[in-house]
Amino acid sequence: MTTIVGIPAHALLVHGIVVFAPLTALLEILCALWPSARRRLVWLVLALGVGVTVLTPLTTSAGEWLYGREAQHSPILETHEQRGGWMIFFSLGLLAVAVVQAVQHWLESRSPDQPRMVFAVVVAVLAVVVGLTAIVGVVRIGHSGTEAKWGVISE
């Protein structure tokens, strides 16, 4: 996919990543720390994790198409291109946490009386680490992309 209605697909698809990856991360952290939220949101979080994971290679591929259209690249564009390759790892991390939280929810719904404190703590730590890492990663990738397109906007 290179263009959508004449607009470079990367410019459109990247907004899905910028919105849905941090949203997924924040919801995963919320679900990890608040069991009531997990019971209500776990399937939405899983759907968002799948969506971000599917959207990431489409966005990256569209970005590579744009990158390949120019013979010369600025250093910041090269930085953005390199950082863009990180996104699949963040997406897969978010998906993995969403799957683990779905399993956690399933286990809790099957035997609600049986405490799984160690599992809950491990999942919470995983969700916080992966979520914060993904948010920082999206910001760093997006910031380099913004600088590549628009230059330094503020100091």
Summary of the structure (lengths in Angstrom):
residues: 155
radius of gyration: 17.9
end to end distance: 34.9
largest distance: 62.8
contacts: 472
relative contact order: 0.17
helix: 82%
strand: 3%
